[in-house]
């Protein structure tokens, strides 16, 4: 996960009383993909092609990223039913997916949601906040959302260390409370894999889902460690561009605080690129 | 060039009888932690190693069971989807399967034509007239090899029209579609291929309207939805841990 200098906001810190995080950039950031999703209510039944094209142009200007592709997309729900060997479809929504030329950045738009995803994350303000701001302003002037139902910010980190040949090698790097069974004095060294999901109630309006665990990496013949952190606001609020951006800011700070709580202080220093290495 | 990415496999299993009673899905998700939906990820845009990890965790923590509802996202021309499981099973990811067709110069031209048709809200025939593209030529493009390019003469004024539409977007209030159809002479200019005149008309029109007073629009709340009042609480964060269920 990378960090950046704080931006002005009424409240610019982690939620739920979590400790403020060190915001210096990580030289060896393990972040692989970052996503933000905003779900809302709007009177629009669809997003017109010219609106999508206009949004694409606005993104190109604001982000200096070359978004070249606009592809129709559909979202909906399907119920899986093995007995009838089929499925029933419901609630199909039509929208667009706008992608950069190299596919590393994409924006998916529906009349009731937007998703920004990037695998080239550098800074919060550049990689997520700026495109999000463009999208919110464009949607505010075209389809006019009225309510926000959910804002979710997800950072997926994959720690790669060729020196970690066994799960227990991540001891001293990943926080001991997460490693759990690896620390067992009887069978800890026998642990080959584990997948855990932790659900946090940050406060009444915000939650977090943390998935983590070790996994074999065949290419390096070592053990990687996944830290998948999803922080979200789930209370319904009126739509406002600044309010959404402010909430997204708070989610970013909260994610950062939780991330730092998941790694040891020594390893965090290592990720920052300091001289002290384990 | 687009690639077909195979969808991730899933573990489907028959739930125990007691759970079958529970998965008669309500129309709305239950409240509380069980209704939390993770933020979706398009895994086709991630590295293979990360996709493998997503798959590993999904198979352990998000098995799709019968009668589960899943949310999907797919491209309009795609023929496969992958799922974001809903409610009862935790949300996993969105996967967009890329079209298996190779994108070449002909499909660029066709896509541009179709995009302009949609944006301008006109018929194919109108656009053939406007650009000078022959009807038969256009329909033959779909069968062309992706290694070749259309002859410049056969594309007519398509790219000039695309540039003109870009200019119109910057000059008109609202959608280009509505502006074109607001006056019959604008549609005639378009059909006649007089794109410069069309853009000039838009520019002159935008200057005349630039001194109008600002408007405010009340957005307010949806009439049928009450805003919930959530009282703040200073409780410390609480933690719920879920382990994967091993068979």
HADDOCK unambig.tbl for C-alpha pairs under 7 A between the chains (distance, minus, plus):
assign (segid A and resid 16 and name CA) (segid B and resid 236 and name CA) 6.73 0.50 0.50
assign (segid A and resid 16 and name CA) (segid B and resid 237 and name CA) 6.15 0.50 0.50
assign (segid A and resid 35 and name CA) (segid B and resid 41 and name CA) 6.84 0.50 0.50
assign (segid A and resid 37 and name CA) (segid B and resid 39 and name CA) 6.27 0.50 0.50
assign (segid A and resid 49 and name CA) (segid B and resid 118 and name CA) 6.67 0.50 0.50
assign (segid A and resid 49 and name CA) (segid B and resid 119 and name CA) 5.97 0.50 0.50
assign (segid A and resid 50 and name CA) (segid B and resid 119 and name CA) 5.19 0.50 0.50
assign (segid A and resid 50 and name CA) (segid B and resid 175 and name CA) 6.84 0.50 0.50
assign (segid A and resid 71 and name CA) (segid B and resid 75 and name CA) 6.85 0.50 0.50
assign (segid A and resid 72 and name CA) (segid B and resid 75 and name CA) 5.71 0.50 0.50
assign (segid A and resid 72 and name CA) (segid B and resid 76 and name CA) 5.25 0.50 0.50
assign (segid A and resid 73 and name CA) (segid B and resid 73 and name CA) 6.79 0.50 0.50
assign (segid A and resid 73 and name CA) (segid B and resid 74 and name CA) 5.56 0.50 0.50
assign (segid A and resid 73 and name CA) (segid B and resid 75 and name CA) 4.19 0.50 0.50
assign (segid A and resid 73 and name CA) (segid B and resid 76 and name CA) 5.22 0.50 0.50
assign (segid A and resid 74 and name CA) (segid B and resid 73 and name CA) 5.47 0.50 0.50
assign (segid A and resid 74 and name CA) (segid B and resid 74 and name CA) 5.41 0.50 0.50
assign (segid A and resid 74 and name CA) (segid B and resid 75 and name CA) 6.13 0.50 0.50
assign (segid A and resid 74 and name CA) (segid B and resid 76 and name CA) 6.39 0.50 0.50
assign (segid A and resid 75 and name CA) (segid B and resid 72 and name CA) 5.32 0.50 0.50
assign (segid A and resid 75 and name CA) (segid B and resid 73 and name CA) 4.27 0.50 0.50
assign (segid A and resid 75 and name CA) (segid B and resid 74 and name CA) 6.57 0.50 0.50
assign (segid A and resid 76 and name CA) (segid B and resid 71 and name CA) 5.52 0.50 0.50
assign (segid A and resid 76 and name CA) (segid B and resid 72 and name CA) 5.55 0.50 0.50
assign (segid A and resid 76 and name CA) (segid B and resid 73 and name CA) 6.84 0.50 0.50
assign (segid A and resid 77 and name CA) (segid B and resid 69 and name CA) 6.37 0.50 0.50
assign (segid A and resid 77 and name CA) (segid B and resid 70 and name CA) 5.35 0.50 0.50
assign (segid A and resid 77 and name CA) (segid B and resid 71 and name CA) 4.23 0.50 0.50
assign (segid A and resid 77 and name CA) (segid B and resid 72 and name CA) 6.04 0.50 0.50
assign (segid A and resid 78 and name CA) (segid B and resid 69 and name CA) 5.56 0.50 0.50
assign (segid A and resid 78 and name CA) (segid B and resid 70 and name CA) 5.37 0.50 0.50
assign (segid A and resid 78 and name CA) (segid B and resid 71 and name CA) 6.38 0.50 0.50
assign (segid A and resid 79 and name CA) (segid B and resid 67 and name CA) 5.68 0.50 0.50
assign (segid A and resid 79 and name CA) (segid B and resid 68 and name CA) 5.77 0.50 0.50
assign (segid A and resid 79 and name CA) (segid B and resid 69 and name CA) 4.31 0.50 0.50
assign (segid A and resid 79 and name CA) (segid B and resid 70 and name CA) 6.26 0.50 0.50
assign (segid A and resid 80 and name CA) (segid B and resid 66 and name CA) 5.60 0.50 0.50
assign (segid A and resid 80 and name CA) (segid B and resid 67 and name CA) 4.99 0.50 0.50
assign (segid A and resid 80 and name CA) (segid B and resid 68 and name CA) 5.76 0.50 0.50
assign (segid A and resid 80 and name CA) (segid B and resid 69 and name CA) 6.37 0.50 0.50
assign (segid A and resid 81 and name CA) (segid B and resid 66 and name CA) 5.41 0.50 0.50
assign (segid A and resid 81 and name CA) (segid B and resid 67 and name CA) 5.28 0.50 0.50
assign (segid A and resid 82 and name CA) (segid B and resid 66 and name CA) 6.17 0.50 0.50
assign (segid A and resid 103 and name CA) (segid B and resid 45 and name CA) 6.63 0.50 0.50
assign (segid A and resid 104 and name CA) (segid B and resid 45 and name CA) 6.57 0.50 0.50
assign (segid A and resid 119 and name CA) (segid B and resid 46 and name CA) 6.96 0.50 0.50
assign (segid A and resid 146 and name CA) (segid B and resid 219 and name CA) 6.26 0.50 0.50
assign (segid A and resid 146 and name CA) (segid B and resid 220 and name CA) 6.45 0.50 0.50
assign (segid A and resid 146 and name CA) (segid B and resid 221 and name CA) 5.61 0.50 0.50
assign (segid A and resid 146 and name CA) (segid B and resid 222 and name CA) 6.34 0.50 0.50
assign (segid A and resid 147 and name CA) (segid B and resid 221 and name CA) 6.70 0.50 0.50
assign (segid A and resid 152 and name CA) (segid B and resid 39 and name CA) 5.48 0.50 0.50
assign (segid A and resid 153 and name CA) (segid B and resid 39 and name CA) 6.74 0.50 0.50
assign (segid A and resid 154 and name CA) (segid B and resid 39 and name CA) 6.29 0.50 0.50
assign (segid A and resid 195 and name CA) (segid B and resid 57 and name CA) 6.15 0.50 0.50
assign (segid A and resid 195 and name CA) (segid B and resid 244 and name CA) 6.47 0.50 0.50
assign (segid A and resid 196 and name CA) (segid B and resid 242 and name CA) 6.60 0.50 0.50
assign (segid A and resid 196 and name CA) (segid B and resid 243 and name CA) 5.33 0.50 0.50
assign (segid A and resid 196 and name CA) (segid B and resid 244 and name CA) 6.33 0.50 0.50
assign (segid A and resid 197 and name CA) (segid B and resid 241 and name CA) 6.39 0.50 0.50
assign (segid A and resid 197 and name CA) (segid B and resid 242 and name CA) 5.43 0.50 0.50
assign (segid A and resid 197 and name CA) (segid B and resid 243 and name CA) 6.45 0.50 0.50
assign (segid A and resid 198 and name CA) (segid B and resid 240 and name CA) 5.97 0.50 0.50
assign (segid A and resid 198 and name CA) (segid B and resid 241 and name CA) 4.52 0.50 0.50
assign (segid A and resid 198 and name CA) (segid B and resid 242 and name CA) 5.94 0.50 0.50
assign (segid A and resid 199 and name CA) (segid B and resid 239 and name CA) 6.08 0.50 0.50
assign (segid A and resid 199 and name CA) (segid B and resid 240 and name CA) 5.10 0.50 0.50
assign (segid A and resid 199 and name CA) (segid B and resid 241 and name CA) 6.11 0.50 0.50
assign (segid A and resid 200 and name CA) (segid B and resid 237 and name CA) 6.82 0.50 0.50
assign (segid A and resid 200 and name CA) (segid B and resid 238 and name CA) 5.99 0.50 0.50
assign (segid A and resid 200 and name CA) (segid B and resid 239 and name CA) 4.76 0.50 0.50
assign (segid A and resid 200 and name CA) (segid B and resid 240 and name CA) 6.23 0.50 0.50
assign (segid A and resid 201 and name CA) (segid B and resid 237 and name CA) 5.46 0.50 0.50
assign (segid A and resid 201 and name CA) (segid B and resid 238 and name CA) 5.37 0.50 0.50
assign (segid A and resid 201 and name CA) (segid B and resid 239 and name CA) 6.45 0.50 0.50
assign (segid A and resid 202 and name CA) (segid B and resid 237 and name CA) 4.76 0.50 0.50
assign (segid A and resid 203 and name CA) (segid B and resid 237 and name CA) 6.09 0.50 0.50
assign (segid A and resid 230 and name CA) (segid B and resid 38 and name CA) 6.69 0.50 0.50
assign (segid A and resid 230 and name CA) (segid B and resid 39 and name CA) 6.69 0.50 0.50
assign (segid A and resid 238 and name CA) (segid B and resid 221 and name CA) 6.57 0.50 0.50
